[in-house]
Amino acid sequence: MKIGFIGVGNMAKSIITGWLTKKVFEPGDILVHSAHRNNYEEYAQKTGVIACTSNAAVVEEADIVLLAVKPFVLASVIDEIKDVTTGEKLIISMASGVSLEEISTQFESKKIPIIRIMPNVNVEINEGMTAFVRNDAVSDIIYEQTKSLFDSLGRTLEIPEKDFSIFVALAGSSPAYIYYFIDAMARSGVKYGLTKKQATEISAQAVLGSAQKVLAGTKSPMDMVDDVCSPGGTTIAGLLAMEEAGFMTAVVKGIDATVLKDQATH
C-alpha cells in the first residue's frame, strides 16, 4: 500500500514520523508533494520518502491520498486532482471546517470515498488523538483498515461532523495550551531556585503521569482532585488560589474562543 501526502506541513510531517517510527510504512511507500518545492524535496532527501513532481502524480501513484493543506487552498488542490481521482482512491482530508459534503461537491462526485480526520501533533510520538468521520462511499473494510493506521499513532474516535469544532479545541489546539501550562509551572520552579530544565522536566512528567492515570482509571478527574487534596493541606490551598485567579473560567473561555474561531472558517 502506498500513501500520498499533498501538503507537507508540520502536521503531515508529524504523521509521517509516527508511522515511520512504528514501521507502519516504509519510506518508499510514502509519496509527497506540496506548493513549496524546496520544502518537500529537502524533506524527501532527509527521510527517504518519495518526492512527486505534482499533486496529480501523487494521486496516480498512491492508494490513499491525504490532503494536508489549509482550508483556503483545498478547493484549488481538488481542482488539480479531480480528473485523476477515481472511486478506487481513498481521500483523507485534514482541512479544518470543510465538510464531507463540500469535499464531494468539489470533486463533482458522490462516489469518491472520503474520510475527514482531525489529528493533533502528538501523533509524532504515537500518543496522538485523531477524530474520524466518513462519507457513504467508504466501505466498512476500508474504514477499519484506515482507522487501524491511525490507531498506531495513538487513540482514535469516530464523532459526528458537528462535533469537529469542539474536538479541534479539546485535542487539536490544546497541546499548545498544555505546553503553556507546563511552562508556567516551570517558571514557578525557577522562581524558587530550580533550573528551567529541572522545573520543566518535573512539570512535564507530572502532567504526563496525571493524564495517564486519568485514562487508566475509573474515577472522574474531579474525584481524583479530591484524592490529592488533604484537609487543610498545601494542595487545596494552591487549588483555591488558582480558582480565585480564574483558572477554570480562563480554560473554558479559551476553549470557547477556539470553537468560535473554527466555526468562523466554515
N, C-alpha and C positions, 0 to 999 in steps of 0.2 A: 504493500500500500504506500502510495506517495501522497504527501500533504503539501499544499502550496499556500504561501502567505503573500497576500497583496497588501503591502504596508509592512514596514519593519521598524516600528517604533518600540518604545520601552516595553509595552505590554506583550507585543509579539515576541520580542527577544526573551522576555521572562518565561513565556510558554515554551518556547523552543529549548531554553536552558533546562527547564524542568523535565521535558521529555528526553532530552539527551542524557541527563543525569540518571534517569530511571531506565534508560535504554529502550524506551517505548518505540523510538525511531532512531535509525542510524542517520548520520549527517547527509548521506547521499539520497535519502528518502524525503528530504525537506527542500522545497523549492521556494525561492524568494524573489520578489521584485517590488520596487517602490518608485516614487517620483524622484527620489534623491539617489542618483546613480552611485556617487562616491560612498554613500552610507551602506547600501545593500551589497555592493561589490566588496567593500572592505570587510563587512560582516561575514560574507561568504568565504573570503580568504582566511579569516580568523577561525571560523568554526567548521569549515568543510561542507556547509550546506551548499546547494546548487543555486547560482545566480542565473535568473532567466532574463531575456532581453526585453520582455514586455509582459503586461498583465495577461494578455491573451495566451502567451506561451505558458504561463503558469497554469491556466485553466486547461489547456490542451494536454499537458503532461501529468497533472495531478488527479487523484481520485477524489480528494476532498480539498476544497478551496476555502481558506479562511480570510474573510475580508476584515483586515485590521487597520482600517482607515478612519479618519474623522468623519462625523455625520455629514458635514457640509460638502465633502468630496465624494460621498458614496454614490450618488446618482451618476456622476461623470464616469466613475470607475465601472459601474454596472453597464453603462452605455458602451464602454470599450469591449466588454467581455460577453455581452448577452448573445451575440451571434455564434459564439463557440461554446456556449453553455447549454448542455442538454440535461434531460431528466436523469441521466446516469451519474451526474456530478452532484455531490452534496455541497451545498453552500452553507458556510457558518459565518454569521455576521456578529461583530463585536461593536457595531456602531450604536452608541447610546441614543435612545429616543426615536429610532427608526423602526417601525413595526414590521412584523412579518408581512402584513398586507401591503404596506408601502413597498417593501423589497420585491414582492411578487409582481406588483404593478410595474416597477421599474424594469424587471426582467421581461415584462409583457407575456408572462406565462404563470399559470397556477400549478403547473406540473413540475416545476423545479423544486426539489426537496431543500428546505431551508430550516436551519436551526439558529435561533438567536441565543447568544451567551453573554454573560457579564462576569468576567473573572476579576480577581484582584491580583496585585503584584506579587503576593506570596506564593503564587504558582511556581515562581522561580526556584523556591526551596521545597517544593512539593507539599506546601502547607497552605495552599490557596483555598478560596471559596468561590465557586462558579455557579451562577444561575443558568437554567436551561428553559427554553420553550421551543416548540417545533410547529411547523405547519402540517397540513393533512397529507402532503406528498411524502413525508418521511415515514418509512415503514418502522414497525417496532424493532425489527432486527437491526436496521441501520442506526436507529436511535440508541439502542442499548450498546452497540459497538462504539458509537461516538462518545456516549456518556462514560464508558469504561476508560477511554483515552484521557478524559479529564479527571476521572476518579484517581488516576495515577498522580495528579497534580495537587491532591488534597481532598476536599469534600465538594460534592455537587448537590444541587437542589433544583427540582422542577417546580417552577412557580408560574402563575398567570402573568401575561404581559403587563397587566395593570399594576402589578407589584414590582416591576423592574426599577422604578424610581426610588422606592424605599430601599431596595436591595443595593442600588448604587451608593446610597448614603451609609447603610449599615456594613457593607462589605467592600465596595469599590473605593470609596473615599476614606473610609475610616482608618486604614493603615496610616495615613498622614496625621490623623488626629491622635492615634496611639503613639506614633513616633514623637509627637509634640508633648504628649503626657509624659513619656519616658524622659524626654529631655528636661522637662520642668522638674521631675523628680531628681534627675541627676544634678541639676543646678542647685537644688536644695542641699544635696550631698556635698557639693563643692563649698557651699556657704558654711558648712560645719567641718570643713577641713579635709574631705576626701579629694582625690584627684578626679578630674572629669571622667577618665577612663574607668576608674574603680566604681564611681557612682552610677555611670551608665550601665556597666555590667550587672551591678546589684539590682538596679531598677528594671532592666530588660528581663533578667531571669525571674524576678518576682512577677512581672506581667505574664511571661510565658507559663510559669508554673500555675498561676492562678487561672489562666484560660484553660489549660489542660485539665485542671481539677473541675472546672465548670462542665466541660464536655464529658468528663468521665463519671461525674456524679449524678445523683438523683435529686439533689436539693436545688432550690432556686438560688440565684446569685444573692438575693437579699437575705435568705436564710443563712447563707454562708458568711455574709457580712456580720450577722448576729453572732455566729460562732466565734469570730475573731475578736469581737468587741467584749472584753471583760468588763464587768460592772466597775465604774469609777476608774477605768484604765486609760492608757495612752491612746489606744486606737479610737475609742469613742470620742475622745477629746479632739483628735485630729479630724475625724469624720464630721463632727458638728461644726468645726471651724471651716472646713471646705464647703459644707452646705450653706453656712451663713454667708459665704462669699459667692454663693450662687452656682455651685458645681453642677448639680443635676439640671438646673434651668439652662445653664450655658451649653451643656451637652445636647439637650433637646432643641434648643434654638439653632445650634449648628447643624443638626440633622434636618430640621425644618428648612433651613436655607439651602442645603444641598438638594433636597427633594424639589423645592421650588425652582432652583436653577436647572435641574434636569428636565423638569416638566416644561420649562420655558423653551427648551430646544425642540419640542415636539411640533 
